[in-house]
Amino acid sequence: MRRSKKEVHFIDSDDIPLFMQNSRHYGYVYWIFFRVLIETGMRKGEAAALKWIDIDLDNHFITIDETLDFTAKNKEELFGDTKTEKSERKIKITTNLVNDIKFHREWQEHNKGILGDRYHHDLDLVLCREDGNFMPKSSLFNAFSRILQRCDLPSLPIHSLRHTCAVLLLESGADMKFVQEQLGHGSIQITSDVYAHISGKIQKSNIDRFEKFTEEIFE
């Protein structure tokens, strides 16, 4: 785990395999939920509100235009607007995540066949409980906390998975504009201010490229 001067917490890429392994052991529904958060950078409410109509598996896109109100008293109040206008976005996803979501769809269809009318078909949620109902915030928090403990990692908020996604994108070489659009930040300045200096791997990569570029200049 790393911590920036602005108290931005994230899971280091070296720790993610262990985190995902323990998530899978803890429970499949949590594994797929956290898997999506890490790869897409969605807020937990955005992920919890994700419906199958929002996913284009053929073209590898997810449309984010709602958030789930975990405190809603009934289904009519369950879905609301995203945090900001910029939070409404269409993001690209990897082939690996598409394949995991396809498997998840088959797993969910199997559950629907077993539960029949007991399944919450009307919600059409992607990341949900086995019966199709939404994931309670307390369940997500408890699962996340216990999985971190099993990994011997410090306590972190679930929002740290959003930061984890941003850091992974930057470490992989993605430009700041792409990260801004994926996360739905209001401006590239917000993205730059938060993430530009939080990863030692990014700093090393930048200085290595600079050194290689200047070697011939100063020979």
C-alpha positions, 0 to 999 in steps of 0.5 A: 500500500502507498500513501501520497502527501494528499492522503490518496490511498491505493493498493500497490500493483504488487499486492493486487494478485493477492487481494483478488485471490483472497476476494475470490475465496471470500465470495464470488460476488465480492470478487467480481465487484472489486474486480470491476472497481479496480479496472474501471475506476467507478465509484461504488455507487456507480458500480452497484447501479450498473445494469446489463443494458449499460454494458456493450460487450461487443464493443467493450464499452460501459455507460455510466449514468446512474448511481445507487442510493444505498439508503433508499427505502424502496426500489423506486428511490434506488437509482439517482443521478451520478455525482456530477455531470462529468460523471456521466460517461462512456468508458472503454474496458479490456478484453479480459474484463469483458470475458470475466463479465461474460462468465458472470452473466452465465453465472447470473443466468444460472442463478435466475434459473434456480431462483425463478420468481425469487430473483429480482429480475426487475432491477437487472443489476450486473453486480449484485447479490445471488438473488439479484438484489443490490449489494448493501453498503455494509456488506461491501465495507465488511468484505473489503475490510476483511479481505485486506486483513487476510492480505496483511494490508492496512485498512483502506476505504473502498474508494481506494480501489478507484485510486488504484485504477488511476494509478494502474492506468498511469503506471501502464503509460496512459496519458492524464486525459484518458485517466480523466475521462475514464474516472469522470473528473470535471477537469484534467487539472483535478486528475493531475493534482491528485495523481501526478506524484503518488506512484514511485513507479511512475516517477522511476519510469519517467526519469528512466525515459528522460535518462535514455533520451538525454544520454545521446545529448550529453555524450 
